[in-house]
């Protein structure tokens, strides 16, 4: 009986270990000391310990984590502190992470430094642009043309200094797009931040992206209402780092205002500097009081790519076929369009879980704006 129990325990331990091995996760490693904070990720639970070790070592090396940790001790009495934080995507076999060091990174003068880590968790090899695209040269040519033709004209009035081309070496990938991370001397925003630019997979020529995740959101899934409801469960659009109910002042402190708040029918539209908010506005109240009294009441995206909802591509017939008939449909004439700062057309409203999704098409029936509210 005793042997049976021992064997059973061993089997349970093995099953538990296998479950962990099949469930890679990210541990947050942190040091807080006298106003400086260092946070960096470390992977756990990978099936192959050698791959896990290689990726974790790359995070330490590329993020210069040991150097940052050593510097914290030198800044205990300094007026400018050091802060290191990160964001990451762990999707299938892909780990993609951006690490931001800001403050007294090198000298007492405040600055920002981006580092990125991209790895294939099956092989432990670094993901380069050659792996992201079917033709790297064609992809680079497209990206540079996109930056010069579409991004630079939008940002030129909002840069302290910068040149968007040639493209930087640092990038991350996610199911929604490719994000470029610039040296602060190459792309500095008015908020004195090192700039980023995100290009949605739906904005690339369809033959260029090679990663399977790049095709995840280009088409509607089999059960689109359920999938979209699940994707919106946290009150945000995928790829947009803001959610309904978030304090406005915290978002502004973190990302900085791109322009002064604009008026729309119902309140104010807030544009933020970060690349994730290009073509995205935060909707809040009329701001009769200060920002610290306001929260995110809605999110509007004119650039979006998730579960078949691709602005500039998806048609009203396509989303109705996938989502069914809307709860309400509104025809938006020129006067109403002006009050909402959108183009004339047709808006469909859907209730998905706790949220309301408004899909707005132009007069040609093409998706132009997506709104998320409670």
N, C-alpha and C positions, 0 to 999 in steps of 0.2 A: 504494500500500500504506500509505504514511504517512497519507494522508487517511482511509483506511478505519479505521486504528487510532485516529485522532483522533475520528472520528465515533463509533466504538465506545465510546471512553472517555467521550465526552459523554453517550451514551445510558446507560452504566452509572451515571454521576454523576447523571443525571436520575432514573433508576430508584431509586437510593439516596435521593435527596432526596424523591421521592414516598413512598417507604416510611417515611421519617422523618415526613413530613407526615401520614401516615395513622396514626401511632403516637404520639399525645400522651403525654408523660411528665412527671414532676415532678422537678426538680433541687433537692437540698437545699443551701441557701446557709447558710454557718455562719461565726460569729466566736467564738473562745474567747480570753478575755483576763483574766488574773489572777482566775480563779474565776468570772467571769461568762460565760454562753454565750448566744448568739443563733442560733437556727435558724429559718429561714423558707423556704417553698416558692416556686419559680418554675416556671411551665409552659414546656415546650419541645415542638417538633414539631407544633404545630397547623397545620392547613391554611391558616388565615387569619391572617397576621401581625398584622392589626389587632385581631382578637379576642384573640390571645395577649397582645398589648401591653396591652389593656384589662384583662384579668384579672390580669396581673402587677402593673399599676398599682393595682388595687383591693386586692390583697394588701398592698402597701406602705402604702397609705393607711389601710385599715381596721385593719390590724395595728399601725399607728403604728411601722413598722419603722425608719424613719430616726431617729425620736425615741429608740427603744430603743438603736439603735447609738450615738447620740451620748451617751446616758446611761452606757453602759459605761465610757467614758473617765473619767467623773467618779467611778466606784466602785472604781477600782483599789486604793485603800488602805482602802476602807470595809469594815466587818465584815459587812454584809448585801449580798449580791451580787444580780445580776439574771439570771434565766434565762427564755428564751423558747423554746418548743417548739410543735409542731403535730401534728395528725392530719388525714388527708384521705381522701376517696373520689373516685376518678376512674372513673366508671361510664358508659359510652356517651358521651352528650353533656353529662353533668353533672359539674361539679367542685364539691365541697363540702368546706370546710376550717374547722377550729377552731384558733385560735392562743391559747395560754395564756402570759401574762407573769406571772411570780411573783417575789417578793422585793422589792427596793427599786425598785419600778416608778415611783413618783412621789416619795416621800420616803424617808427611811432606815427607816421602818416597813415591815415585810414585809406584803405583801398579794398578791392575785391579781386579774387582769383578763382576761376572755375577749373575743375578737374572732372573728367568723365571716365567711366569704366563700362565697357560693353563686352560681354562674354557669352559664348555658347556653352551651356551647362552640360551638354552631352559629351563634348570633346575637351573642354577646358581651353579652347582657343579663343583669342580675342576676335571680336566682330569688327571688321574694318569696312570701309565703304565698298570694297570689292565684294563683300558678302551681302551688303545691304541691297546692292543694285546689280542688275544683269549686265550692265555696261557702265563701269565707273566713269569713264571719260564723258559719255553722253549725259550721265547724271550730273556731273560737276558742271558741264556746260548749261544744262537746264537750270540748275540751282542758281548759278551766277546770273543767268538771264532773268530769272524770277526775282532775285534780290534787286537787281538794277531796275527792272521794269515795273515791279509791283510793290516791293517793300520800301525801297529808298524814297520814292516820291511821298509815301505816307509818313515816313519818319523824319524826313530832312529838316522839318521845322522843330523837331522835338529832340534833336541830338546836341549834346555839348560838343562832341567831336566824334568823327567816326567814318569808317569806310566799310561797307558790307562785303566787298569783294577784294581779294580772293577769299574763298570760304575758309573758316577756321578749321583747325584739326580736331577740335573737341566737338562731340555730338552725342546725342542719345536717341534711342528709338522707343516708340510706344505703339500700341495698337491704333492710335489716331494719327501719328505722324513722326517726322524727323525734326529734332530740335538742334540748332547750332548754338554754340557757346563761344562768345568772343572775349579776347583780351581787352581789358578796360581801356587800353591805349588805342585800340582799333575801333571800338564801338562803346562810347560813353554816353549815357542818357543824361537828360537835364537833372534827373535825380541823383546823379553821380554814381550810377550803377553800371556794371559790366553787362552789356546787352545780350539778348538772346533773340532768336527768330525760329518760329515753328512753321514748318511747311506740312500741310495735311497730305496724307497718301492720296486722297482723291484729287489733289491738285497736280500730281505727277502724271506724265503720260503713263497709261496703264501697263505698258510693257517694261517699264524701268524697275519698279520695286521687286526685289527677289525674296525678301523675308516673308514667310507665311503670315506673320502677324499683320503685315501691311495690307492683306486682303480681308482681314477679320471683319471690318466694319463697312466694307464697300457695298455689300448687298444685304437685303433684309433676311434675317434668319427665319427658320420654319415657323416659329411662333413669335412673330415680331412684337405683339403687344406685351407678352410676358417678358421677353428679353429686354425691351426698352424700359418697362416698368422696373425691372431689376437694376438696370444700369443707372436709373435716376433715383435709386433708393436713398442715397445720401443727400439728395437735394441739390445735385450739381450735374453738369454735363461732363462726360469723360474728357479728360485733358484740360479742364478748366479748374484751377485751384481756388475756387470760392464756392460756397454753398449757401442756400437759403437760410436766413437767420444769423449768418456770420456778422459780427460787429464791423461796421464800415471803417471805423478808425483803425482797427487792427490791419485790415487789408491795405489801407492807404499807407500806414506806417511800413508795411512790408514791401509793397510794390510801387508806391508813389503815384501821384496823379499824372496822367499824360496831358490832359487838358482840363480847363475849368468844367465843372458839371454842367451838362446841357439839360434843357427843359423838355419834357415830353408829356403827353396826356397822362396824368396820374402821378408825376413826381419828377425825379432827376435821373439822368443817365450818367454813369461814372465810367470814364475810360482810364485804365491803369497802364503803367509803363511796361510791365513784363511782357515778353513775347507770347506767352500763353493767352494774353488778353487782346491780341491783335484781331480786330473784327468782333470783339466781345465787349458788351457793356453790362455793368452792374446797375440794376434798377433799385432805387430807394425812394424815400419820401421826398417831400418838397423842400427839405432842409431849412425849415423855418427856425430850427435850432442848430446846434453844432453837430459835427459828424459823430461825436461820441454818444449821441442820443439815437443814432440811426443804425439800422441793420439791413442786410441784403433782403429785399422783398421780391426780387426777380432777377433772372439772368437772360440776356438777349445775345444770341450768337448769329452773326452774319457769315461766319466761317465755322463750319461744323462738319464732322465726319464720324458718325457712329451708327451701327446697326441699320445701314441703308439710308439714313438721313444725311445726305451729302449736299450741302448748299452749292448752288450753281449746276447741279447734276440731276437730282431727284425731282420727278414731276409729281403734280398733285394726283394724277391717276395712279402712279406707282405707290405712293404712300397710302392712298385709300384702298388699293388692292391688298396691301399688307396689313393695315391697321383697321380696316373696316370703315364704315361711315362715321363721321365725326359727331360729337355731341351737338355742336353748333357750327355753323358756317357764317362768316361775315364778309360781305363785299366792301372793300376799302377803296373809297374814291380819293381824288387828289387832296381834298380838304382834310379828310381823316388821316390820310397817309402823311401829310405834313405834320399833323399834331403828334403822330407816333414816330416821326423821323424814319419812315419806311417808304417803299415804293408802292404805288397803287396796285391792287390785285385782290387776292382772296385768302382769307385766314380760316383754317380749320382748327377747332378746339377739341382736345381729347382729355379725358380724365384717366390718369394712369396712377393707381395707388393713391398716395396722399397728394399728388401733384397734378397741375394742369399744364398740358403741353399745347402750345399754339404754333402751328406750322403755317407760315405765310409764303404764298407763291406770288410771283409777279404776274402781269397780264398775259404772259405767255405760258403760265402754268408751271414755272420753274421755282423750286424752293430757294428763297432768298434770306429768310430770317426765321429763327426758332426761338421761342420764348418759353421759359420755365417759371411757373409761379405756384403758389399753394392753392 
